[in-house]
Amino acid sequence: NADIDDLSLENPPPLKKQAGGVGNRPEPKKVDSASPVSKNDSVPTTPRHRDHNGKIAITPRHRALMGLAGTPQSLRTPTTPRFFPSVYADARRLFRGSAQSAKVIGRENEKEELTTFISKRFKTKSSGCVYISGPPGTGKSALVTEILHELQETFIVQTSYCNCMSIKNVNDIYAKLFDDFGAADVLQGDETAGLKKIFHSKTQSHFIILDEIDHLLDVDLDLLYQLFEWSLKKTSSLVLVGIANALDLTDRFLPRLKAKNLKPHLIPFMPYSVKEISSIITSKLNTLMPVNETEPSTHVPFIHPTAIQFLAKKVAAQTGDIRKAFAIALRAIDLIETETQTSLSKSAGEMSPSISPSPSKTPLSENIFLSSPTKTKSPRKHTPVKNPMALLTVANAPRVTIAHMARVTATAFSNGLTQRLAALNLQQKAALCALSALEGRLRDDANMPQTPSKKTLAPTLRALFTAYAKLCKHDNVIAPLTACEFRDVLVGLETLSLVSWVDGKTGSLGAAAGVSTPSRRGRGKATGGMDSEGMENQKIASTIGVKELKASLNGAGSDILLALMDGYAL
């Protein structure tokens, strides 16, 4: 046996070839071509691990698309909406920029004149030209559109409205006119002849509205001349209405019309007055009142009549733009809605029943026999408070007051104290700081327990200029102004209502300072310096507090201004 083992070690048996190795593939079995191949004798193949029973894997999305039954989804819990419908939504809709009024209010004379002019041309199919001028927001475009809609019920007219601000070149306006008048087959280069042929046909009237017509001056001046000339010739049927802000556009930029004795009919639109602005806003708000409402006819919803009057005076004094008045009214309505919703939600939360205390906050009691605590009834579920704004109606909803309107107008016209102080330059702030420092020194010298009157503490202009120059020269950081320049600075501060003229018998600071033009005959004396007659004895006082002035001293040079305000050099 030992010999056999040694022999087996010397001559080991050959290794078996493994399938899958390189060069070790099994030799294919020879099959006779005449004999049929059995299923067991086929070439072995690697299984592909197919799905069981050949089913196709279905994802949840695939299952839903195929309509197969999937996992039932749980019902969603209804949530409380964050925003409730408010009665103020209708009022906001009235004053939005996209809202169009059914009728223009406050332009009766202009409407009558324009309607008479256009209807006469439509009736006789004759030509005519009207140029409407006026500041923005005075109802020019709205009134022309309203008149056109009324006349189209009686006359058959081809119309074209073009806002010239959207015109980039002359081809745009040609394409617009040909498209509106149904003449799209005009060849390039024959546009002028094509328009002339259309406008000189007496079959019907052609009406063109060119809004913001002054923008055509930079696009094509020749076309603008042609449109005006065609509308002023008797052989044409074109009625042209040009709208712009400039009052003398035809005289300044179209002198050839005047040379040919062609002058369009001019209709100026003046800015809205206080009465017109108040009437427009009141009529808009009255449209929200129900027909069967028992409230008196003098009741105006959402905005108090005194607040409307206040708004009308502010807008009429600034620009007279009715769109500006609508924007301010919209912001005031948003303000009163926010305040009303906050107050009603707070009061509703105080009146609602409180939830029962949690077990951890239940007062402890002695348990002698360690018995199980007595069962208490489950607390009633807390029902959420309903929308408190739902109880408001058009008649009883809180209205905008003068206080609300004053806050909004102060922000809209940038006439608040913060805005006025932020717009001052360095020298104006230095003058205010010197005035505040001098008033503080006079107050300390008076040594009064109560705040004395401004008339007692108001320094004279001579003392103020001396203190201002002394403070500026102390560190040589700010170069002091001359007496004449300093007087002009004070005049500007009085215009902004930051300083006041204490001895007001002689009028405002500007009149007392002698800024008016002297008489030609020499009876009046020009007051060009601080040594003018009566100038040094005039008194001036600050109308703002020390805290407001210090809060406005920020940015570049704030340290210098604060040092001036301390008055350490006085």
Buried (B, 14 or more C-beta within 10 A) or exposed (E): EEEEEEEEEEEEEEEEEEEEEEEEEEEEEEEEEEEEEEEEEEEEEEEEEEEEEEEEEEEEEEEEEEEEEEEEEEEEEEEEEEEEEBBBEBBBEBBEEEEEBEEBBBBEEBBEBBBEBBBEBBEEBBBBBBBBBBBEBBBBBBBBBBBBEEBEEEBEBBBBBBBBEEBEEBEBBBEBBBEBBEBEEBEEEEBEEBBBEBBBEEEEBBBBBBBBBBBBBEBBEEBBBBBBBBBBBEEBBBBBBBBBBBBEBBEEBBEEBEEEEBBBBBBEBEBBEBEBBBBBBBBBBEEBBEEEEEBEEEBBBBBBBEBBBBBBBBBBEBBBBBBBBBBBBBBBBBBBBEEBBEEBBEEBEEEEEEEBEEEEEEEEEEEEEEEEEEEEEEEEEEEEEEBBBEEBEBBEBBBBBBEBBBBBBBBBBEBBBEEBBEEBEEBBBBBBBBBBBBBBBBBEEEEEEEEEEBEEBBBBBBBBBBBBBBBBEBEEEBEBBEBBEBBBBBBBBBEBEBBBBBEEEEEBBBEBBBBEEEEEEEEEEEBBEBEBEEBBEBBBBBEBEEEEBBEBBEEEBEEBBBBBBBBEBB
